[in-house]
Amino acid sequence: MCEVVYEVPKAGMSYEGFVTILLTVVLVVLAVLTIIVAIVAIVGWAGFKDHVKSTVKELVSPAMEEKLKEYPDAAKYIELLQRIEGHLFFLGSVQSQIVSPPASKSVAASSNTAVQEEKAKPVPVPQPVTPIEQYPGEEQPNANPESAPPADDAPNAGPGHS
C-alpha cells in the first residue's frame, strides 16, 4: 500500500526537461526585450517629435516670412478701416437727411387755447357698402302677431300622411 508513485530522477536531464527549460528562458528573454523596446520607443518618439518640430520650423519659417511680405502690414489695415468708418459716417448722415421728415413749423401763440389744443381730424374716406345676402332662417322675424300667418294646432305630417 505504501508504494511510491513517481520515479526518482536520474543523474542526467531528460529531453523534455531540457526543452521546457530552454523555452522558458527564451520567453523570459523575449519579455525583457519587449520591455526594453517599449521604453526605447517612448523615449524615441518624444525625441522624434522634437526633431520634426525643429526641422519644420527651420524649413517653413523662411518661406512664411517671404510669403507674408506680399501682404500689407497691420498699420495699413487700420488706416483703411478708419477711412471706411469715415465714409460710413458720411453716408449715414446723408441717409438721415434723406429719410427723416423735415422739422415741423411752430405755430404762433393764440389767445384761444382751444384752437391750439385742437388736433386735425382725419377726413373720412367713403367706402362702398356691399349688401350680404341673408342665410335661410336669418330673415326678419314677424314681430306683429296679427299679421302673422295662422298656426295649425296639429303638426304637419307631410304630403299624403293626413
LONUDO-531982 format. One line per 5 residues: their letters; for each residue x, y, z of C-alpha. Coordinates in nm, 2 decimals, padded with zeros to 4 digits. Each point is the difference from the previous one (the first is absolute). Layout:
BEGIN
a = X,Y,Z | ...
//
This chain:
BEGIN
mcevv = 00.00,00.00,00.00 | 00.28,00.24,00.05 | 00.12,00.00,-00.35 | 00.20,00.29,-00.15 | -00.19,00.15,-00.29
yevpk = 00.28,00.20,-00.16 | 00.34,-00.10,-00.11 | 00.32,00.14,00.15 | 00.17,00.23,-00.26 | 00.32,-00.14,-00.15
agmsy = 00.32,00.19,00.00 | -00.04,00.13,-00.35 | -00.27,00.23,-00.15 | -00.27,-00.13,-00.22 | -00.09,00.14,-00.35
egfvt = -00.34,00.13,00.12 | 00.15,00.18,00.29 | 00.27,00.16,-00.21 | -00.26,00.13,-00.26 | -00.22,00.14,00.28
illtv = 00.29,00.19,00.16 | 00.12,00.12,-00.34 | -00.34,00.14,-00.09 | -00.04,00.16,00.34 | 00.33,00.19,-00.05
vlvvl = -00.10,00.10,-00.35 | -00.33,00.14,00.13 | 00.17,00.19,00.28 | 00.25,00.15,-00.24 | -00.28,00.11,-00.24
avlti = -00.19,00.16,00.29 | 00.30,00.20,00.11 | 00.08,00.10,-00.36 | -00.36,00.11,-00.05 | 00.01,00.22,00.31
ivaiv = 00.33,00.16,-00.12 | -00.14,00.06,-00.35 | -00.31,00.17,00.15 | 00.22,00.23,00.21 | 00.22,00.09,-00.30
aivgw = -00.32,00.06,-00.21 | -00.15,00.24,00.25 | 00.33,00.19,00.04 | 00.07,-00.01,-00.37 | -00.35,00.12,-00.10
agfkd = 00.04,00.31,00.23 | 00.34,00.07,-00.16 | -00.14,-00.06,-00.35 | -00.28,00.25,00.06 | 00.24,00.26,00.12
hvkst = 00.23,-00.06,-00.29 | -00.29,00.03,-00.25 | -00.12,00.33,00.16 | 00.34,00.16,-00.02 | 00.05,-00.12,-00.35
vkelv = -00.33,00.13,-00.12 | 00.06,00.33,00.18 | 00.33,00.04,-00.18 | -00.14,-00.09,-00.34 | -00.34,00.19,00.02
spame = 00.10,00.32,00.18 | 00.19,00.16,-00.29 | -00.27,-00.09,-00.25 | -00.27,00.14,00.22 | 00.19,00.33,00.05
eklke = 00.04,00.03,-00.37 | -00.37,-00.07,-00.06 | -00.11,00.25,00.27 | 00.20,00.28,-00.17 | -00.25,-00.01,-00.29
ypdaa = -00.28,00.11,00.23 | -00.04,00.35,00.16 | 00.08,00.04,00.36 | -00.25,00.07,00.28 | 00.05,00.37,00.00
kyiel = -00.13,00.02,-00.36 | -00.31,-00.20,00.10 | -00.06,00.24,00.30 | 00.03,00.30,-00.23 | -00.24,-00.16,-00.25
lqrie = -00.25,-00.08,00.28 | 00.01,00.36,00.12 | -00.07,00.13,-00.36 | -00.29,-00.24,-00.04 | -00.15,00.11,00.34
ghlff = 00.03,00.37,-00.12 | -00.19,-00.08,-00.32 | -00.26,-00.20,00.20 | -00.06,00.30,00.23 | -00.04,00.23,-00.30
lgsvq = -00.24,-00.24,-00.17 | -00.20,-00.04,00.32 | -00.04,00.37,00.03 | -00.11,00.03,-00.36 | -00.25,-00.28,00.05
sqivs = -00.14,00.16,00.31 | -00.05,00.33,-00.19 | -00.18,-00.18,-00.28 | -00.22,-00.23,00.21 | -00.09,00.22,00.30
ppask = -00.30,00.23,-00.05 | 00.06,00.38,00.01 | -00.03,00.18,00.33 | -00.35,00.10,00.08 | -00.09,00.37,-00.01
svaas = -00.09,00.16,00.33 | -00.35,00.16,00.04 | -00.03,00.35,00.13 | -00.16,00.03,00.33 | -00.37,00.08,00.00
sntav = -00.22,00.15,00.26 | -00.25,-00.28,-00.04 | 00.17,-00.31,00.16 | -00.27,-00.23,-00.15 | 00.13,00.08,-00.34
qeeka = 00.35,-00.10,00.09 | -00.11,-00.33,00.16 | -00.22,-00.09,-00.29 | 00.14,-00.28,-00.21 | -00.06,-00.05,-00.36
kpvpv = -00.28,-00.24,-00.07 | 00.05,-00.26,-00.27 | -00.23,00.03,-00.29 | -00.22,-00.31,-00.02 | 00.04,-00.20,-00.32
pqpvt = -00.34,-00.13,-00.13 | 00.01,-00.37,-00.05 | -00.26,-00.18,-00.21 | -00.23,-00.23,00.19 | -00.08,-00.33,-00.16
pieqy = -00.31,-00.17,00.13 | 00.03,-00.35,00.12 | -00.28,-00.24,-00.07 | -00.15,-00.16,00.31 | 00.02,-00.37,00.05
pgeeq = -00.33,-00.20,00.02 | -00.15,00.04,00.34 | 00.16,00.34,00.07 | -00.29,00.20,-00.15 | -00.16,00.27,00.20
pnanp = -00.25,-00.16,00.25 | -00.36,00.11,-00.01 | -00.04,00.21,00.31 | -00.37,00.08,-00.05 | -00.21,-00.30,00.10
esapp = -00.31,00.13,-00.18 | 00.16,-00.01,-00.34 | 00.17,-00.34,00.06 | -00.14,-00.29,-00.19 | -00.22,-00.24,00.20
addap = 00.17,-00.28,00.17 | -00.15,-00.34,-00.01 | -00.05,-00.19,00.32 | 00.06,-00.33,-00.16 | 00.35,-00.06,-00.12
nagpg = 00.06,-00.03,-00.37 | 00.06,-00.37,-00.08 | 00.11,00.07,-00.35 | -00.17,-00.08,-00.33 | -00.22,-00.30,-00.01
hs = 00.00,-00.07,00.38 | -00.33,00.17,00.10
//
